[in-house]
Amino acid sequence: MILVGLAQVCVRTKIWRWNQSAHLFCDMPANLEELHEFAERLGLKRSWFQDEVDLPHYDVTVTKRKKAVTAGAVPVDRKTEVNYIRSWRRLK
């Protein structure tokens, strides 16, 4: 299952020009390939995938978040996202 968190305020940098972003992630390691395929359909580059963190994910803009939801990603609130972070931590 592909999930997308709520857009949150973030710091703009030379690389990240937006002031809000959300995490696009999957519910379990077995679905990572599905996440990569989904991200590719949204126009995200594989090199943008962040896997050296507690929750492997892609950062998405507000616009890409809307497209992800339209394409079938399940929107989740912050509490649910944190629960997934905890679940992924236990798998390490």
C-alpha positions as CSV (number, residue, x, y, z in Angstrom):
1,M,0.0,0.0,0.0
2,I,1.3,3.5,-0.9
3,L,0.7,6.2,1.7
4,V,1.2,10.0,1.7
5,G,1.5,12.1,4.9
6,L,0.2,15.6,5.5
7,A,2.1,18.5,4.0
8,Q,4.2,20.2,6.6
9,V,6.2,23.4,6.7
10,C,9.9,22.7,5.8
11,V,13.0,24.8,5.3
12,R,13.8,25.9,1.8
13,T,17.3,25.2,0.6
14,K,19.2,25.5,-2.7
15,I,18.0,22.0,-3.5
16,W,14.5,22.2,-2.1
17,R,12.7,25.3,-3.2
18,W,9.3,24.7,-1.7
19,N,8.2,25.6,1.8
20,Q,5.9,22.6,2.3
21,S,6.4,18.9,1.7
22,A,5.0,15.5,2.6
23,H,6.4,12.0,2.7
24,L,5.3,9.4,0.1
25,F,6.0,6.0,1.6
26,C,4.8,2.4,1.7
27,D,3.4,0.3,4.5
28,M,6.1,-2.5,4.5
29,P,9.4,-3.4,3.0
30,A,7.9,-5.9,0.6
31,N,6.1,-3.0,-1.1
32,L,9.2,-0.9,-1.8
33,E,9.3,-1.8,-5.5
34,E,5.6,-0.7,-5.7
35,L,6.6,2.6,-4.1
36,H,9.4,3.2,-6.6
37,E,7.0,2.4,-9.5
38,F,4.4,4.7,-8.1
39,A,6.9,7.5,-7.6
40,E,8.1,7.1,-11.2
41,R,4.6,7.5,-12.5
42,L,4.4,10.8,-10.5
43,G,7.6,11.9,-12.2
44,L,9.9,11.5,-9.2
45,K,13.5,10.4,-9.7
46,R,14.8,7.2,-8.0
47,S,17.8,9.2,-6.8
48,W,15.4,11.3,-4.6
49,F,14.4,8.3,-2.6
50,Q,15.6,8.6,1.0
51,D,16.4,5.2,2.5
52,E,18.9,6.0,5.2
53,V,16.2,7.3,7.6
54,D,13.7,5.7,9.9
55,L,11.0,5.8,7.3
56,P,12.1,5.2,3.7
57,H,10.3,7.8,1.6
58,Y,10.2,10.3,-1.2
59,D,9.6,14.0,-0.3
60,V,6.8,15.4,-2.4
61,T,5.5,18.9,-3.0
62,V,1.9,19.9,-2.2
63,T,1.1,19.5,-5.9
64,K,2.7,16.1,-6.2
65,R,0.9,15.1,-3.0
66,K,-2.5,15.9,-4.6
67,K,-1.5,13.9,-7.7
68,A,-0.4,11.0,-5.5
69,V,-3.8,10.9,-3.8
70,T,-5.6,11.1,-7.1
71,A,-3.4,8.2,-8.3
72,G,-4.4,6.1,-5.4
73,A,-2.0,6.9,-2.5
74,V,-3.8,6.7,0.9
75,P,-3.6,10.0,2.8
76,V,-2.6,9.6,6.4
77,D,-2.5,12.0,9.4
78,R,0.7,12.6,11.3
79,K,-0.1,10.1,14.1
80,T,-0.5,7.3,11.6
81,E,2.7,8.3,9.8
82,V,4.6,8.2,13.2
83,N,3.2,4.8,13.8
84,Y,4.6,3.6,10.5
85,I,8.0,5.2,11.4
86,R,7.9,3.2,14.7
87,S,7.1,0.0,12.7
88,W,9.9,0.5,10.3
89,R,12.4,1.2,13.2
90,R,11.5,-2.2,14.7
91,L,12.4,-3.9,11.4
92,K,16.0,-2.5,11.4
